[in-house]
């Protein structure tokens, strides 16, 4: 998590770099143009949690700082000039559900560190729109960015906006509201098919966990969390004992002595692809003796399966339905009837 704001020197560099946009004649986007109803849709005004953003004309050079933002653009046939790098999933920094959409010029991949995205890198791309509905730390940089380029942030809070909200916001920002609604409807139809294809998920209480750096287990406990929302759309439910765990964040931290709350219908876990950590936890008697583990209603997801479930997007959700749901459904079939 960020602990400090970027220096004034970086801000000054951003001002100088963005100020050069008007002097440059190359305004073409990296990939497809917004098209569709875009031409007659502007100006567009979007009100979000951090302010109000006015977009006067169809954007040509878009930077997407959130995964939902960039996947929504790509699903609409618009390639950003810059987008967030996804580290650890594939060597090229792209997600397997995103890469197939990049058939032309590749966008600049922006790597976020502990201090967030590098504003100088963003400025060098000469953006005329920054989409950050899915950027967890946009509240720290919004004031600077929004003074220099139209910047759109989240509606509710970091990691709380649904992929549907962000997708429709992105579509509006590029003048493609009707296409955005159709896109959301098409993906939601795929989600609805899960209940028919996998009735064994209906009513099953789940725990969705990931290991913290200190070795404790983090369990998603907020009904507003995007991954929790998606699992509930599949027909599953977040048990009240987990939802009522102490803490204000979207996750609670559990030591091994307190993991009995994870003894639910289906336990879905991720270990940051760290085999040693996974072996240590699975070998702990407190974990191994959980009923959910003993009966085989436990599934350990690798990063390629965990990440699209943790961060649903209009491209990631179909991937989850095809690649991840069958793993969860197999675990659910070993649970007692709901």
JOGI-V520086 format. One record per backbone hydrogen bond with DSSP energy under -0.5 kcal/mol. NH is the residue of the N-H (numbers start at 1). CO is the residue of the C=O. Records with the same first field share a line. If there is no record, write none. Layout:
NH=CO + CO
//
This chain:
11=7
12=8
13=9
14=10
15=11
16=12
17=13
18=14
19=15
20=16 + 17
21=18
23=20
24=20 + 21
27=25
31=79
38=35
40=37
41=38
42=38
43=55
44=55
46=53
48=51
49=154
51=48
53=46
55=44 + 53
56=54
63=129
64=82
65=63 + 131
66=131
70=66
71=67
72=68
73=69
74=70
75=71
76=72 + 73
77=74
78=73
79=32
80=78
81=62
82=62
83=108
84=64
85=110
86=93
87=85
89=86
90=86
93=90
98=95
99=95
101=98
102=99
103=101
105=30
108=81
110=83 + 108
111=109
112=110
113=116
116=113
119=117
122=118
123=119
124=120
125=121 + 122
126=123
127=122
128=61
129=61
130=150
131=63
132=130 + 152
135=132
136=134
138=135
140=137
141=137 + 138
142=138
145=141
146=142
147=143
148=145
149=145
152=130
160=157
161=157
166=162
167=163
168=164
169=165
170=166
171=167
172=168
173=169
174=170
175=172
176=171
180=176
181=177
182=178
183=179
184=180
185=181
186=182
187=183
188=184
189=185
190=186
191=187
192=188
193=189
194=190 + 191
195=191 + 192
196=192
197=193
198=194
201=198
202=199
203=235
204=201
206=237
207=266
209=207 + 268
210=218
211=270
212=216
215=212
217=254
218=210 + 216
219=252
220=208
221=250
222=250
225=222
226=159
229=225
230=226
231=227
232=228
233=229
234=230
235=232
236=231
237=204
239=206 + 237
242=239
243=239
244=240
245=242
252=219
254=217 + 252
258=255
259=256
261=258
262=259
263=260
264=262
265=205
266=205
267=297
268=207 + 266
269=267 + 299
270=209
271=301
274=271
275=273
278=274
279=275
280=276
281=277
282=278
283=279
284=281
287=284
288=284
289=285
290=287
293=290
294=290
295=291
296=293
297=292
299=267
301=269 + 299
305=302
306=302
307=303
309=305
310=306
311=307
317=313
319=315
320=316
321=317
322=318
323=319
324=319 + 320
325=320
327=324
328=324
329=325
330=326
331=327
332=328
333=329
334=330 + 331
335=332
//
